[in-house]
Amino acid sequence: MAGKSKTIKVDYLARVEGEGALYIRYDDHGVHEVQLKIFEPPRFFEAFLRGRDYTEAPDITARICGICPVAYQMSALHAMENALGLMPTEPLRNLRRLLYCGEWIESHMLHISMLHAPDFLGYPNAVAMAKDHPQVVQRALEIKKTGNALVRLLGGREVHPINVRVGGFYRVPNREVFQALHPQLIEARILAELMVRWAAGLPFPHCEQSYECVALSSPREYPMNEGRIVSNRGLDISVQDYEKHFREQQVPHSTALHSVLIERGAYLVGPMARYNLNYPQLSEGVRGLAEELGFKAPCNNPFKSIVVRCLEVLYALEEALRLIDGFQAPDEPYLVAEPKEASGCAATEAPRGLLYHRYAINREGKITFAKIVAPTSQNQKTIEDDLRLMLPKFMHLPEQQLQGLCERAIRNYDPCISCSTHFLQLHLQHEAKRNS
Amino acid sequence: MKQKETPERWLLVSLGNRFRGDDGVGPYLLDRLRSQLKENADFLESGNDMVTLVGRWKDRQVCLLDAVFSDEQPSGDLIRVNGLADVIAPSVCTTSSHGFNLREAIDLGKALDSLPRRLEIFAICAQNITCGDHLTAEVKSGAERAEQELLAFLQADTGES
C-alpha cells in the first residue's frame, strides 16, 4: 500500500532586528559572491497568530518591531477590515494617518541622527558625533520628540501603542488635546527644514543605481495607509493581487525570506521608492525645498536616502498639522463588525517600505492563516545587488575603507537587522590573496 | 516671611521588558511606587528607549529602576549607583533598540548638555530573563526591599513624611 504523503510546513517570519553578517567574495576581476547573512532565529509570529482572535492581530504584530509598531498595527487592522468588509470613516482614516505621521517622524529621525549621520561625518557612532555636532543631534531629538508625542497621544504610549483596534480606536482624544500639539509641530517643522538643508549638504559617494521602485500610490495623497501597488516599470496592481506578482523565496544564507517580483526579480521599497513614485503628492513646500536643493525626484543614489528621509519627516510634520487643523471627531471611536469566515489583505507604507499582511479567519473570528511580508525582506536582495554593483567602482580603496563603505551601503536601507551602528561581521575575501 | 520651597519632584523611570521574566522588575517596582506616591512624583515606563530618555531627563532628579546581572551578588540584591558620579558597569548598561545603552545615553547627555541633575540607579540583580510575565521569588522580594529603601530615600530627600 502506497504511503500517504504528509507535509509538515511551518511558516515563519524571520524578523531581522538583531545580528547580521555580510560575506563578499571578489578578486581583481570583480565581485563573485555577495551574501547578506541574516541568522536571527525565526520568531514564528505567523504561526502563533493562528488560533488567536482577529481583534488581537494589531497588538500581537506590533510586537514584531519596537521602531515601527504602528506600521504593523495599520497593516493588520486594514487587512482585518478588508476581510470583514469594514470601511473606516473619514475622521478615523485621518486619525490613522496622523498616527502614521508620528511613527514616520520617530523612526526616520532615529535612523537619520543616531545611525546614518555618523557615516557621512566620519564618526564611529552618534555619541562621538554629538560631541562635535551637538546641534544636529539636538535638533533630531527635538523632532523625534514631536513624533513620540503624536504616537503617545493617539496610541496611548510611545512604543507598542495600545489604543488601536480593528474598526478604529479604543478612545479618541478631543480637539483641544490635538490643538495643544500645534506649537510643538510648528517648531519641529522649522527644525525639520534645517535638517533637510543640513542633509543635502553632506558628501555622497557617487552611486547611481537602476531600481524597480515599488510603493503604494494614490491620486489622493502621499501614501501611508492606502493605495495601489505601483512601480516605475509598469506594475500597477491592487493590494489583493500582491501575491500574484511577488514571491518569497528561501536562500541558504538567510533566515529572512527574500521577496522578489515574479516577473523581474529584485525591487526596492522604502522612502526612496515612495519618493520616486509619489513626488507630485508631496506638499508644495516640500517639493519647493527639494527642488531648491537639487533633490527633485527621482533619486537613485541610495546614499542620498538620508535626504529623502528628512524630506519625508518634513512632509509628515506638515501633514500632521493639516490633519490636526482639520480635526473632526468621529461619531464613534470604532466601527463594530461581527466575525465571519473570511480572508483579507492590506499593505501600508512602513517607514522602511511596503508592509503586506494577509489573514484568514473562521466564523468565530479566530485566525486560521497569517502571512506577513516585511520591508527588510523585500529589500534584502536589492541590498546585495547594491553591493555587487557598487563595489567594482571602489576596489581601489584600502580594505578598511571598503568595509566601511559596505556597512554604509547596508545602513542606507535602515534595515531592521541593525541593533547598532556597527552590527556587521564582515568577511571580505580577496581571491588572489587567498590563493597566494 | 520667606516661603518654604516646594521640593523638586522626582522622575521615576523604569527600564526593562515586562514580558521577559526578571527583566520586568523595573516596571513592577514602578507600578508599586506609582500607587503609593501618586501625584508626588512623575513616572515613566521607558522600556529601553534611551534616546527618548535623553530628551526627557534634562535637569530633572531621576531615579532609574532596572534589572541587572551580577557575578558577585545573589539575585534579588539591590545595587545602587550614582549615574553621574560612578562608573557604570557594563552589566547595568541595558541594551536598547538599535543598541543604544545607558552609558551611551549618559555620554550623549553630556555631549548635548542634557543630563539629569541627579541620577540615582536602583538595580536589582536578576536571575531569569526568559519569556514570561512573572518575577522569580528572590527578585520579587528584592524588589519589595528596594521599594522600601527607595521610599525612605525619597522621603529623606524631599523632607516629606
Interface residues (C-beta under 8 A of the other chain):
Chain A: E17 G66 I67 L110 M114 L115 N125 A126 V127 A130 K131 P134 V137 Q138 L141 E142 K144 K145 N148 R157 E158 V159 H160 S418 C419 S420 T421 F423
Chain B: E45 G47 D49 V51 T52 V54 G55 T95 S97 H98 G99 F100 E104 D107 L108 A111 L112 D113 S114
